[in-house]
Each structure stands twice: as C-alpha cells, then as structure tokens.
Amino acid sequence: MPHRLTPLDAAFLDAEDEDRHTSMAIASVTVLEGPVPPQDEVIRAVDGKLPLVPRYRQKLRTVPFDLGRPVWVDDPDFDIRYHVRRTALPVPGDDAALCRLVGRLMSQRLDRDRPLWECWVIEGLAGGRWAMLLKVHHCMTDGIGGVNLQRTMYDHTAQPGTAVVDGWQPAVSPSTWQLTLEALRDLVFSPAEQVRLISQAVSNPTWAVRRVAATTKGLVELMRAVAVPATASSLSGPISGYRRYAVGRARFTDLHAVARHFHVSINDVVLAAVSGAFRSLLIERNERPDAHVVRTLVPVSVRAPDEHGTHDNRISLMLPFLPVDVADPVDRLRTVHESMSRLKNSREAEAGEAMTTLAKHEPFPPISWGIRLASHLPQRSIITVTTNVPGPREPLYLLGRRILEILPYVPIAVRLRTGVSILTYCDAVAFGVTSDYRSAPEADRLARGVEAGVAELVAACAVPKPQPRRRSPRARRTSA
C-alpha cells in the first residue's frame, strides 16, 4: 500500500502551492577536499546508496479534490543522471561565489513530476576544493532527518563503502480511481478512528487529564503568540522568488564554553548571537530594536530515539521573541535563557506535537483547505525562522575525500524575509543565512553579525565574575 504524507508533510506542499514565490526545499552544502571526482564516479556512488533511501526513487501522487493526503509511489521513469548534476564556480571560487550559486539553485523549485531531490556537484572552489549541494523538499524530511540522510549517503571512513545492489524495479503505481476510493474510505472511517481515540482516553483517565491539561496550556500560549502581531518593521513583508545566501562560522568548543560559563544551553547561546545580529541590522536600517519586533519560529524535534531511520517531519515549534532590545550581550543571553525556559514550561512544543498527531486522525480535506486559506491571510506574528540541528560529530567522507564542512540552508516563505539555520559538524558550527533577494539584501551582514555575537560572548567569558565583598571580622561582629 502506498505511503501517505503526514498532514505536516503535506502542509509544506500546500504552502508552496499557494505562493508562487516560495520553494520549500531544504539543503546542505558539503565542502570536500580535492581533487574533484569525475561525474560518473559521483553518480555511481550516489546510485549505490539509493537502496538505503527508498524515497529517493519515489515521486508524489495527489488525490483529486484533496480528498486524501498525497502518496509516495515508485517513479517508473527514474533517471539518476537527471538528479545528479554538475556545475562550476567562476574564478576565484571563493565563499562569496559559492553562496551566490547556492542562492540561485535554491530559488528554483523542484520538479513535482519526479522524485523531490537534486544533487549538485560544484567544481572550482579555491584551494583545490569542491562541493556537493543536496537539495530535498521539506515534505520529505526535516533537519534531523536530513542529517540522517547525510550519514546514509556518505562514508564514515576514507575507504569508500561498497555499493548496495538491490535490483530495484518500480512497483505498479495505483490508478487515480484507486487513490480516490482509498481517500473516500478514510473519510468514512475517520469518525470511527476518533471514537477509538476517545475510548483509549476513557480507559486511562489520569493520563488523558494530564495530557489535555498540558496541551491546553500550550495551545493558549501558541494562540496568544500567533494572535499578537510583532511590532511592524522592514523585516517582514512580501517576498520575491529569489534568494540570497551567506554563511557565518564558529567553533563548537567556543559555544560549549559559553554555555558552561553562564549555565545555559548551547541553543540559548546560538539564539543570543542571532539576536545580536538582528539588533545590529535594525540599527543599520535606522529602525528601533523593540522588544517585540522579532518573533522567531524555532522548530523542536519530537523524533523518538528509535526513529532515526525515518526521514519524514517529526517537529513541533516554539515562538519566542528575540531580545533585540537588549544591548549588553550577556544580558541578552540571560534574557534568551529565561524566555526559552518559560516557553518550555508553557508546553508550547507539546501542544504543537499534539495538534499534528491529532491531525493524522482528522479528515484531510478541511486541513488542506485551511492551510491554503491561511497562506493568503496577512501573517504578521512570525518574523523569521531559526533552526539548530546537531550534525555529525565524526568526520564523513565521499569517494575517499574528507568532508571539510557542512553548510545548512533553510527556506523562507509567508512574509518571512530571513531565516537562519545552524548545523554542527565535528568542531565546526555553520550559520546559514537565507534572505529574500530584493527586500533583505543583508544576508552577509547578518552572517557576520552572528559571528560577532558569538565573539562577544566568548570574550565575556574571559572577564572575571564580580566577587561579593568580604566583610572584616569586626564588621561581622558589629552587624551581629
């Protein structure tokens, strides 16, 4: 039986359908040591990994009138050479040229009539290096799933892995009539599924009450965040169909040292550095960095430890304001920590997860129609997206070449003119900044601003903490 998209997966398709300026593909750019291999070698290497990722040889089939969720079916015309492509940078092949190319490639939508991925071999990087851009539609996977794909597609030693031969033959694709009948059957049995869920809750009332209470608390916070618009600024508004891309860099050991020094999480450190970058950008634009001007969507993974082999979306979200109004970097970090702690206690992420889980048991047509309608409403609550994904801590290889760094890319849509994605690889942390080409040309400034924000916090760790003054024994006796 064909595998259906989850409602969350389908939402990424619907969001793209309703906005001609949006491409909902995520990506990673792996930069490798040279020399660049011949194209046929790359194709054989990728082709040899395809049995480990069945979705790479499948395409989407939609159900008429959105009666059911789209399904994955084998592509009878699958052609590996269509998906593995090659291009080159102009001299001198520096980071700026690479980022310009990434922006152009990610501005283009993936072909819906084929499996939703592309792999670009990029020649001509300075220093004898080369790169590979792996572009995947967001309906196929989230950030954690993308990292799992990397571990699957690349080798863990300099010795190239053995290709997996499976003799794949595409399964017969269901007819439109079959898909329609299955969707209608699901609609008929949807009420019965809801009754089953209710009966489970009745059989365990204590669990049900706690779950409802936690979800309700989180939903109130989510609704409050969505209902209250952010302070108007130039960071939000209509976007074009073209993207800019830039990269900032830091060391994981520096982020870890800051987190330990100030007793916060590494994610807090990252958000504080991003807050500083947005503060600087607003000031450069002669706009007031108000406390409620930058609310960011922070994806939260809800993937269970035993779900690392899955590649669909298993995420919820939190919606904090970034403290761009706070000038001191340490105070900014503490404000981020307090805000994130408060949101975790409010159960926003649990509420989002509960809603996406419940949606799997609801009729699909009203969900899809609701998403399409919402995409046309004037969204003014969320200004940017900030996603932090822990990547491989061990070196990876392709065709015997070591991967030197991995650069992440996050898409933007629905009036979000900027997005920041963070990925860790070995001891390197890359900040990938996506921006709308026309309305937010400062992608590189934001990337440099994040680097400066990290540097400020690292420098603050070297400043001795103020020690409380010790009173003399006489002073203690007097006060006694």
N, C-alpha and C positions, 0 to 999 in steps of 0.2 A: 504493500500500500504506500502511495507517495507520502513523503514527509511534508507536513504543512508548516508554514511560518507561524511563529507565535504572534499574538497581537502586537507585542512590542517590535518584533522584527518587521511586521507589516507596516507599522507606523512610520518607519524610515522610508519605505517605498512611497507611502501616501504623501509624506511631507515633500518628497522630491517631485511627485506628480503635480502637486498644486503650486509649485513655484518654479518657473522656467529658469530662474537664476541660480538654482540650487543643484549641487552634485553631492549626494550623501555617501561619498566614498571616504574611507579612512585609509591611511597608508603608513608605511615605514620605508625609510631610505637607508640601506646598509652600505657603508663605505668600506671598501676592501683594499688590501694591499695588492699590488700588481704581480705579474702582468695580467691584463685583461684576457680572459679565455676566448677562444673562437665561439661564435654563436651556436654552432651545432653542439659543442660541449655543454653549454649552458642549457640548451633545450633538452638534451639527454638527461642532465642532472635533475631538472625540474620534472620532466616526464617520469623519471624513476621514483619520484616521491608522490605522484598523484594517487596511487592506491591507498596511501595513508590519509588522504584528504578527499573523500568521495565527492564532496560538494563542489570541487573544482571542475568536475566533469558534468555538472548538472546546471540546468537553467530553470527559470521560473515560468510557471503557467498560472495565469489568473483565471478566476471563476467569473462567468458572466454576471453582470449587475452587482458584483461584490457580494454575492450570496455566501461565499466562504472565503477563508484565508487562502492566499496563493500557495501553490505546492511546488516542491522541487522535483524535477523529472530529469532523467538522463538525456543529454544532448546527443542525438544520433549523428550530428554533423560536427562533433567536437574536433577542433584542429589546434594542437598545441602551438603551432607556429603563429597562429592568429594572436594568441595570448602572450607569448614571449617575444618581445620586440627589442629593438636596439636603436640608440641614438647617441649623439656625441656633443660635448660642450665645445664652444669656441675657445681659442687661446685667450687668457692663460689658464682657463679651467679652475678658477678659484671658487670659494664658497658662494660668492655673490652670483656667479653664473649658474652654479648648481641650484641655488634657491629660486632663481628666475625660471629655470626649467621645471622644477617641481611645481611652482605656481601655475605654469601653463598646463602641465599634464593633469593636475588635479582640478583644473577648471572644466575639463571635458568630462561629460557623463559617460558611464559605462553603457555598453550596448545591451539592452534588455532582451534581445533575441539570442544572446549567448550567455555562457557562464559569466558571473559578475566579478571578474577579476582580470587584471593585467599585470605583467611583469616586464619592466623596462630595464635593459642593460644600458648603462650610461658610461661611455668612454670619455677619456680626455681630462680627467681630474689631475690637478697639479700633483707633483711628487710621484708620478707613475701609478697613481691610484685609479680605481674605477668604482662604480656604484651600481646598486640594483634597487629599483623602486618597486615595491609590491603594493598594488592598489586593489582594495577589496571593498565591495559595497557594504555599508553598515548593516544592512538587513541580514547579512551572512554571519557577522561576528561583532563582538565588542572589543575593547582594548586588551583585556586579559586573554580573550580568545585569539586575538591577533598575535600576541606573544607566544601562545601555544602553537600557532601555525609556524612561527619562526623556528621554534625548537624542532618542529617536524620537518620543515623544508631544508634546514641547514644541518651540518655535521658538528659533532662535539669534539672531534679531533682533526688534525691536519690530514689524516688518511681519509680520502673520500669514501662515503658509505656505499654499500652495494645497492644497486637499483632493485626495486621490488617489481617483479614481473607477475602480473595477475591475469593476463589475457582478457582484459575488460571488454565486454560487449554491452552496448546500451540496452537497457530494458525497454520494453514496448511502452510508449507513453499513453496514458489514459486519454480517451476522447473527451471532447468538450461536454458531451452528453453525460459521460460517467462522472466527471467533476461536478457537474450541476446536480446530478442525483445525490451524490455524496454530501454536497453542501445542504441540499434540502433535507436530507435525513438528519444531519447535525442540527438543523434548525428545529426539527420536530422533537428530537430527543434532548434539546437544551434544557427545557423545564425539568425533565426527569433528572438530569445531572445536577441541577440546582437543588432538587429535593434530596438527592443523595448527600450533598454537602451539608444541608441543614440537619439531616439525620445524624451525620457524623458529629456535628456540634452538639446535638442533644445528648448523644451518648457520652460526651466528655464535657459537661457544662463548665467545669472550672477552667479548663484550657480555653474554651470558647469565650468566656467572660474576659479573661486576661487578654486574649488576642484582640477582641473587639475594643477593649479599653485602650490598649496601646495603639491600635490602628486609628481609632477615633482621635486620640490626642495628636498623632502625627498628621492626620488629614486636616485638622484645624490649623496646624502650623503651615502646611503646604498651601491651603486655600488662602490663608492670610498673606503669604508671600506672593502668590500669583495675583491676588486681587489688588494689592497695593502697588502702584507703578513706581518705578525708580525715578529719582529726580531727572528731569529732562537734560540731555546732553547730546553732543555730537557723536557719542559712542554707539548710539542706537539709531536705526532708521532703515530705509530701503537699501538693498544691496544690488550690485551688478552681478553678472555671470562670470567675472574674472577674479582671480585670487593672487595675492602676494604671499610670499613665504620667507621666513627668516629663522635663524637658529641661534639660541644662546647656549652656553655651556657652563658647567660647574662640576666639581668633584663630589662624589657621594660621601667621601670621608669628611669633607667640609660641612655638608648638610647634617651628617650624623653628629659631628662635634657640636654644632649649634644646637641641635635638638637635645643633646645630653646636657649641655651647659645651662640651657634655660628650662629644662624639664618639660619639653613639649614634643609633639610628634614631628616626623620629617615632613609630613603633609602640611603641618602648620607652617614650617619654615618655607616651604615652596609657595604657599598662598601668601605669606607675608612679603616674599620677594616679588611676586606678581602684583601685589597691591602697590608696592613702591613704584613699579614700572607704570602702572595706570595713573598713579598720582602725578608722576613726572609728565606723562603725556597730557593730562588735563591742564596742568600748569602751562605747558608749552602752547596749548591751544587757547590760553587766556580764559580758561573756564575754572570755576570754583570746585575744588575737590570735596564735594559734600559727602557726608557720612552715608547717604542713601542714593548715591549716584551710580554705583557699580555693584549690582547683584549678579553673582555668577552661578551657573549651574555646575555642580560638582557631581559627576557620576560616582556611584558607590557600587562596587561589585558585590553581588549576592550569590556568587558562584560557590557551591559547596566544595570542600577539599577533594571529593571524589568525582568532581565534574570537570577536571582539567582536560579530558578528552573531547569535550563538547565545544562547538565553535559558534553557537548562536549567542544572542544577547541575554546576559544574566546580570542586569544592572538596575539599580534604583537611583535616587538622586537626593541631594540636599541643595538648598538655595540660600547661602549666606551672602551678606553684604561684605564686600572687601573694604577694609578700613583705610580708604584713600585719604581721609581727612586727618589722619594721624601722621605728624611729621617725623617723629623720632622712630627709627627702625625697630628698636627693642620694644617700645610701647606698641608699635604696630603688630609685632609678633605676639605680644601678650593679648592684644585685642582679638587677633585671629584665633588664638587658642581658646579664649573664653567663648567666642562666638560659636566655634565648632563644637565645643563641649556642650554648650547649651542646645545646639541643634541635635546632637546625638541623643541627649536626654529627652528631647521632644519627640523622638521616634519618627522623624520625617522619612528617613530611609525605609523603615519598616512599613510605613504607610504606603509609600510608592511601590514597594515589593508586593504588598497585599493587593493593591489595585491591579497590577499587571497579572498576578496569579489569578485573581477573580475574573479578569477579562477573558482568560482561556476558556471559561465555562459559560460565557455570555454569547448571545447571537452576534456574529461578526458584522453584519451589515450596519447596524447603528453605530458600532465602534468606528468602522471605517468612515462612515459619513460624518461622524462627529469630528474625527481628525481632520478631514478635508475642510469642514466648515471652520474649525478653529484656526487653520492655517491662513485664512483670509481675514481673521479678526486682528485689530491693531494691538499686537503684543508689545507691552512697554514695561514688563516687570523684570525680565531677564536680559542682561546686557551683554554677557559674554559666557563662555564655557571654559572651565579649567579642569583638565583630566590628568591624573597622575597614575601611571601604570608602572609597577615594578617589573623590569625586564630581566633578561638572563644575567646572572652574576658571574657566569663562567664564559670563557671565550668560545665563539662559534666560528665555523669555517664553511667555505663553499669551494669545491674543486681544489682543495688544498690551500686556498688563500684565506688568511685570517681576516675576520670582520673587525675593522678598527673602531667603528662607532655605528650606532643606530639612531636615526633621527625620526621623530614621530610627526604625524600630520593629523589634525582633527578638522572636520568640515564645519562650516558655518552656514546658518540658514535663519529664516524667520526674524529678520531685523537685527540679528547678531552680526556686527561688523568685524568682530575679532574673536579669536579663540586661541587658547594656549594648551598645548599637550606636553606632558613631561614623561620621559622614559629613561630608566636606568639600565645601563649595560656595563658590566664589570664595575669599575670605579668611576665611570663617566655618567653624567646626567645631562641629557639634552632637552632644551626647551624649544619646542617647535611652535612658532607663532604664525597663525593664519589670519589674514586680514582681507577685507574687500579691497580690490584694486583701486577703485575710484574714491570711495568715501573714507578709507582708512589706509593711507599710503605709508604709515609709520611702522610697518611690521618690523623693520630692522631696529628702529628706536626702541620699540617695546622689548625686543630680544636683548638689546644692550642694557635696557633698564632693569630687566630681571637679573642679568649678571651683576649689575651694580647693587641691586638689593641683596643678593647673596653675599657679595663682598662686604657690604656694610655690617651684616650680621656676623660674619666671620671676624671682622675687626672688633666688633663689640665683645666677642668672647675673650679677647686679649686684655680688655680693660678690667682691672681688679674690681671685684664686687665691694661696695662700701661696707666696712665692718662697723657694727654697733660700738659706740664709745664705751669703754670700760671705766666704771667709776672707781675711785680710790676707796680703800677700806674705810677711811674716815667718812667719806661721803656716804657709804652704805650704812655706817653706824648712825650718822645723823638722820638719814631718812627713816631708819628703823625707829 
